[in-house]
């Protein structure tokens, strides 16, 4: 059971009003009383209600942002969109990264709560079943998920399953039948799981049997040897590979080329996210393109509606209690690039390579 401000007051032997002053205007208390209250807060693991501060008009004008990593440009793009919109509204950002680790995700959200942020924008491992988000709902701390594709909570994303299906269809339409999917750890990303479902849908719709997904660490900087051996084996390798994000796709392409394989000559490679860097490569990366900066901007706009009414007054306690969280889906597109090509039967490929007989 969670401690309340009344528990803190009883534990420290002061009034509720004194605890409130310790939280919101500590400069009004003497050092001894303030120290006593803070010791009780720590002993009881008390977390003040963010919405309660808003009702009193006490705002930090800080917004916490939680993303898995900045090594993947998709999150940097999204952060840029959040920052542009938040700064225009007079808010500052506090950024935490989780490295796709559930323990770090918990610490990041707890740290931002301790810093008394007015709200959160986060990309989490699992939006559907997440005790951390359940706790934010309980204390009514406003938050919006970015990139997480869920109808249960306030979120801004693309339709990950449909977008993946459209991308895989682009491979199937080019004659590929042995199409595999490579993803980061499914446990660390609900987006990857939804994209695999889209892959399955496309394969089944085409009368093909989906293959089991290939998984690797999201934080890896090169293909694991066993995975590279699988993709290099002429008896096992796919003719096309769908990667759950562009960063993985670029790691795959580098690994395949170091192994002596041609992309797309031997294997077509399709990414997901459409990061600009992919278009700057000497062989432009084919990708399912998502509006990452716009996802960030829309996430801020949605959070701003939770923080303030149109006239700028603080949200009343019951203003949105009856409203269901709204999930926004932004459009995607398939950028064909140059890393996918039509499938050519091996015999036809060999015939095309053989020199013509002299006349």
C-alpha positions as CSV (number, residue, x, y, z in Angstrom):
1,X,0.0,0.0,0.0
2,X,1.3,3.4,-0.9
3,X,2.0,6.1,1.7
4,X,0.0,9.3,1.8
5,X,0.8,12.8,2.9
6,X,-1.2,12.1,6.0
7,X,1.2,9.1,6.8
8,X,4.2,11.4,6.4
9,X,2.7,14.0,8.7
10,X,2.0,11.3,11.4
11,X,5.5,9.8,11.0
12,X,7.3,13.1,11.3
13,X,5.0,14.5,14.0
14,X,4.0,17.6,12.0
15,X,0.8,18.8,10.3
16,X,-0.2,18.0,6.8
17,X,0.2,21.6,5.9
18,X,3.8,21.5,7.1
19,X,4.5,18.4,4.9
20,X,2.9,20.3,2.0
21,X,5.2,23.3,2.6
22,X,8.2,20.9,2.7
23,X,7.2,19.6,-0.7
24,X,6.3,22.9,-2.4
25,X,7.9,25.8,-0.5
26,X,10.7,24.2,1.5
27,X,12.4,27.6,2.0
28,X,9.5,28.5,4.4
29,X,10.5,25.8,6.9
30,X,13.4,25.8,9.4
31,X,16.2,23.3,8.7
32,X,15.3,20.9,11.5
33,X,11.6,20.6,10.5
34,X,12.5,20.2,6.9
35,X,15.1,17.5,7.7
36,X,12.5,15.6,9.8
37,X,9.9,15.6,7.0
38,X,12.4,14.5,4.4
39,X,13.5,11.7,6.6
40,X,9.9,10.5,6.9
41,X,9.3,10.8,3.1
42,X,12.4,8.6,2.5
43,X,11.4,6.1,5.2
44,X,7.9,5.7,3.9
45,X,9.0,5.8,0.2
46,X,6.4,8.6,-0.3
47,X,5.8,9.9,-3.8
48,X,3.8,13.2,-4.1
49,X,0.9,13.3,-6.5
50,X,1.9,15.3,-9.6
51,X,-1.7,16.1,-10.4
52,X,-2.2,17.4,-6.9
53,X,0.6,19.9,-7.5
54,X,-1.1,21.0,-10.7
55,X,-4.3,21.6,-8.8
56,X,-2.5,23.9,-6.5
57,X,-0.9,25.7,-9.4
58,X,2.6,24.4,-8.5
59,X,4.4,23.6,-11.7
60,X,8.0,22.8,-12.5
61,X,7.5,23.3,-16.2
62,X,9.6,20.2,-16.6
63,X,8.7,17.3,-18.8
64,X,10.4,14.0,-18.6
65,X,11.3,12.0,-21.7
66,X,12.2,8.3,-21.6
67,X,13.6,6.6,-24.7
68,X,15.5,3.3,-25.1
69,X,18.6,4.8,-26.7
70,X,19.9,7.7,-28.7
71,X,22.2,5.3,-30.7
72,X,19.1,4.7,-32.9
73,X,18.4,7.9,-34.8
74,X,14.7,7.3,-34.8
75,X,14.5,8.3,-31.1
76,X,16.8,11.3,-31.7
77,X,14.4,12.5,-34.4
78,X,11.4,12.0,-32.1
79,X,13.2,13.8,-29.3
80,X,13.9,16.7,-31.7
81,X,10.2,17.0,-32.4
82,X,9.3,16.9,-28.7
83,X,11.9,19.6,-27.9
84,X,10.8,22.0,-30.6
85,X,7.2,21.9,-29.5
86,X,7.9,21.9,-25.7
87,X,10.3,24.8,-25.9
88,X,7.8,26.8,-27.8
89,X,5.4,26.3,-24.9
90,X,8.0,27.3,-22.3
91,X,8.8,23.8,-21.1
92,X,12.2,22.2,-20.5
93,X,13.0,18.5,-21.0
94,X,14.7,16.0,-18.8
95,X,16.0,13.0,-20.8
96,X,16.6,9.5,-19.5
97,X,17.6,6.4,-21.6
98,X,16.9,2.8,-20.7
99,X,19.2,0.7,-23.1
100,X,16.1,-1.6,-23.6
101,X,16.5,-2.7,-19.9
102,X,13.4,-3.0,-17.7
103,X,15.3,-2.2,-14.5
104,X,16.7,1.0,-16.1
105,X,13.2,1.8,-17.4
106,X,11.8,1.7,-13.8
107,X,14.7,3.8,-12.4
108,X,14.3,6.3,-15.2
109,X,10.6,6.9,-14.5
110,X,11.1,6.9,-10.7
111,X,13.9,9.5,-11.1
112,X,11.8,11.8,-13.2
113,X,8.9,11.5,-10.7
114,X,11.3,12.5,-7.9
115,X,12.3,15.5,-10.0
116,X,8.6,16.6,-9.9
117,X,8.1,16.7,-13.7
118,X,4.7,17.9,-14.8
119,X,4.3,15.0,-17.2
120,X,6.1,12.3,-19.2
121,X,6.6,11.3,-22.8
122,X,8.0,7.8,-23.0
123,X,8.8,4.8,-25.2
124,X,8.5,1.7,-23.1
125,X,9.2,-2.0,-23.6
126,X,5.6,-3.1,-23.2
127,X,2.7,-0.6,-23.3
128,X,-0.1,-3.2,-22.7
129,X,1.1,-4.8,-19.5
130,X,3.2,-2.3,-17.6
131,X,3.0,-1.8,-13.8
132,X,5.0,1.4,-14.1
133,X,2.3,2.9,-16.3
134,X,-0.4,1.5,-14.1
135,X,1.2,3.4,-11.2
136,X,1.3,6.6,-13.3
137,X,-2.4,6.1,-13.9
138,X,-3.0,5.7,-10.2
139,X,-1.3,8.9,-9.2
140,X,-2.7,10.7,-12.3
141,X,0.7,11.9,-13.6
142,X,0.0,12.9,-17.2
143,X,1.9,10.9,-19.8
144,X,1.9,10.0,-23.5
145,X,3.6,7.1,-25.1
146,X,5.6,7.7,-28.3
147,X,6.1,4.9,-30.8
148,X,4.3,2.4,-28.6
149,X,1.3,1.2,-30.6
150,X,-1.6,0.6,-28.1
151,X,-5.2,1.6,-27.8
152,X,-5.2,1.2,-24.0
153,X,-3.2,4.3,-23.2
154,X,-2.5,7.8,-24.6
155,X,-0.1,7.1,-27.4
156,X,1.2,8.4,-30.7
157,X,2.6,5.9,-33.3
158,X,2.1,4.3,-36.6
159,X,0.1,1.2,-37.1
160,X,3.1,-1.1,-36.7
161,X,1.4,-4.3,-37.8
162,X,0.0,-2.8,-40.9
163,X,3.2,-0.9,-41.8
164,X,5.2,-4.1,-41.5
165,X,2.7,-6.0,-43.6
166,X,3.0,-3.3,-46.3
167,X,6.8,-3.5,-46.2
168,X,6.9,-7.3,-46.5
169,X,4.3,-7.2,-49.3
170,X,6.8,-5.0,-51.2
171,X,9.2,-7.9,-51.0
172,X,6.7,-10.5,-52.0
173,X,5.6,-8.5,-55.0
174,X,9.1,-8.7,-56.2
175,X,8.9,-12.4,-56.3
176,X,10.6,-13.3,-53.0
177,X,9.1,-16.2,-51.1
178,X,11.8,-17.1,-48.6
179,X,11.5,-13.9,-46.5
180,X,12.8,-13.9,-43.0
181,X,12.5,-11.3,-40.3
182,X,15.3,-10.1,-38.0
183,X,14.4,-8.2,-34.8
184,X,15.8,-7.0,-31.6
185,X,14.7,-8.8,-28.5
186,X,10.9,-9.2,-28.5
187,X,10.9,-8.9,-24.7
188,X,12.4,-5.4,-25.0
189,X,10.1,-4.0,-27.7
190,X,6.4,-4.4,-28.2
191,X,6.9,-2.6,-31.6
192,X,9.1,-5.5,-32.8
193,X,6.4,-8.0,-31.7
194,X,3.7,-6.1,-33.6
195,X,5.9,-5.8,-36.7
196,X,6.4,-9.6,-36.6
197,X,2.6,-10.0,-36.6
198,X,2.5,-7.8,-39.7
199,X,5.2,-10.0,-41.3
200,X,3.1,-13.1,-40.5
201,X,0.0,-11.5,-42.0
202,X,1.7,-10.7,-45.2
203,X,3.2,-14.2,-45.6
204,X,0.0,-16.0,-44.8
205,X,-2.0,-13.8,-47.1
206,X,0.4,-14.8,-49.9
207,X,-0.1,-18.5,-49.1
208,X,3.4,-18.8,-47.5
209,X,4.4,-20.2,-44.2
210,X,6.0,-17.5,-41.9
211,X,9.5,-18.4,-40.6
212,X,10.4,-18.0,-36.9
213,X,11.9,-14.7,-36.2
214,X,15.6,-14.1,-35.9
215,X,16.5,-12.1,-32.7
216,X,19.6,-10.2,-31.6
217,X,20.5,-7.6,-29.0
218,X,19.2,-4.1,-29.9
219,X,22.4,-2.7,-28.5
220,X,24.7,-4.8,-30.6
221,X,27.0,-3.1,-33.1
222,X,27.6,-6.1,-35.3
223,X,25.9,-9.3,-36.3
224,X,26.5,-12.2,-33.9
225,X,28.7,-14.9,-35.6
226,X,26.0,-17.6,-35.5
227,X,23.5,-15.2,-37.1
228,X,26.0,-14.1,-39.8
229,X,26.7,-17.8,-40.5
230,X,23.0,-18.5,-40.9
231,X,22.5,-15.6,-43.3
232,X,25.6,-16.5,-45.3
233,X,24.8,-20.2,-45.7
234,X,23.5,-20.7,-49.3
235,X,21.3,-23.6,-48.2
236,X,19.6,-21.6,-45.3
237,X,19.8,-18.0,-46.1
238,X,16.7,-16.0,-47.2
239,X,16.4,-14.2,-50.5
240,X,15.0,-11.2,-48.6
241,X,15.3,-10.1,-45.0
242,X,12.9,-7.7,-43.2
243,X,14.6,-6.0,-40.3
244,X,12.5,-4.5,-37.5
245,X,14.5,-1.2,-37.6
246,X,16.9,0.6,-39.8
247,X,19.8,0.4,-37.4
248,X,19.6,-3.4,-37.5
249,X,19.3,-3.3,-41.3
250,X,22.5,-1.3,-41.7
251,X,24.3,-3.7,-39.3
252,X,23.1,-6.6,-41.4
253,X,24.2,-5.0,-44.7
254,X,27.7,-4.3,-43.3
255,X,28.0,-7.9,-42.0
256,X,26.8,-9.5,-45.3
257,X,29.2,-7.4,-47.4
258,X,32.1,-8.3,-45.1
259,X,31.1,-11.9,-45.7
260,X,31.3,-11.4,-49.4
261,X,27.6,-11.2,-50.2
262,X,25.9,-8.6,-52.3
263,X,22.9,-6.5,-51.2
264,X,20.6,-6.7,-53.0
265,X,22.2,-9.1,-55.4
266,X,22.3,-12.1,-53.0
267,X,19.9,-10.9,-50.4
268,X,17.4,-8.0,-50.4
269,X,17.2,-6.1,-47.1
270,X,14.3,-3.9,-45.9
271,X,14.4,-1.8,-42.8
272,X,11.8,0.0,-40.7
273,X,11.8,3.7,-39.5
274,X,12.9,5.5,-42.7
275,X,15.7,7.4,-40.9
276,X,17.3,10.1,-43.2
277,X,20.8,8.5,-42.7
278,X,19.5,5.4,-44.7
279,X,19.0,7.6,-47.8
280,X,22.5,9.0,-47.5
281,X,24.2,5.6,-47.9
282,X,25.9,4.8,-51.2
283,X,23.2,2.2,-51.7
284,X,20.1,3.9,-50.3
285,X,18.4,1.8,-47.6
286,X,14.9,0.5,-48.5
287,X,12.7,1.0,-45.5
288,X,9.2,1.4,-44.1
289,X,9.3,5.1,-43.4
290,X,7.6,6.6,-40.3
291,X,7.2,10.3,-39.4
292,X,9.5,10.2,-36.4
293,X,9.8,13.9,-35.7
294,X,6.0,14.3,-36.1
295,X,5.5,11.5,-33.6
296,X,7.4,13.6,-31.1
297,X,5.5,16.8,-31.9
298,X,2.1,15.0,-31.7
299,X,3.1,13.4,-28.4
300,X,3.8,16.8,-27.0
301,X,0.5,18.3,-28.2
302,X,-1.3,15.4,-26.7
303,X,0.5,15.8,-23.4
304,X,-0.1,19.6,-23.4
305,X,-3.9,18.9,-23.6
306,X,-3.6,16.8,-20.4
307,X,-1.5,19.5,-18.7
308,X,-3.7,22.6,-19.6
309,X,-7.1,23.5,-20.8
310,X,-7.3,25.7,-24.0
311,X,-7.3,28.9,-21.9
312,X,-4.2,27.8,-20.1
313,X,-5.8,27.1,-16.7
314,X,-4.7,24.0,-14.8
315,X,-6.8,20.9,-15.5
316,X,-9.5,20.3,-12.9
317,X,-9.4,17.0,-10.9
318,X,-12.4,15.6,-12.8
319,X,-11.8,17.2,-16.2
320,X,-10.7,14.1,-18.0
321,X,-11.5,11.2,-15.6
322,X,-14.3,9.9,-17.8
323,X,-12.3,10.2,-21.0
324,X,-10.6,7.1,-22.5
325,X,-7.0,7.5,-23.5
326,X,-6.6,8.5,-27.1
327,X,-4.3,6.6,-29.4
328,X,-3.1,8.5,-32.5
329,X,-1.9,6.7,-35.6
330,X,0.2,8.6,-38.1
331,X,0.7,7.6,-41.7
332,X,3.6,5.5,-43.0
333,X,5.0,4.8,-46.4
334,X,7.3,2.2,-48.0
335,X,10.6,3.7,-49.3
336,X,11.8,1.3,-51.9
337,X,15.4,2.5,-51.9
338,X,18.1,0.4,-53.5
339,X,18.6,-2.5,-51.1
340,X,15.7,-4.6,-52.4
341,X,15.5,-6.0,-55.9
342,X,13.3,-8.5,-57.8
343,X,14.1,-12.2,-57.1
344,X,15.9,-14.0,-59.8
345,X,16.1,-17.8,-59.9
346,X,19.6,-19.1,-59.5
347,X,19.7,-20.8,-62.9
348,X,18.6,-17.6,-64.6
349,X,21.2,-15.6,-62.6
350,X,24.0,-18.0,-63.6
351,X,22.9,-17.9,-67.2
352,X,23.0,-14.1,-67.2
353,X,26.6,-14.2,-65.9
354,X,27.9,-16.7,-68.5
355,X,29.7,-15.1,-71.4
356,X,28.0,-15.4,-74.8
357,X,29.5,-18.0,-77.3
358,X,31.7,-16.3,-79.9
359,X,30.1,-16.0,-83.3
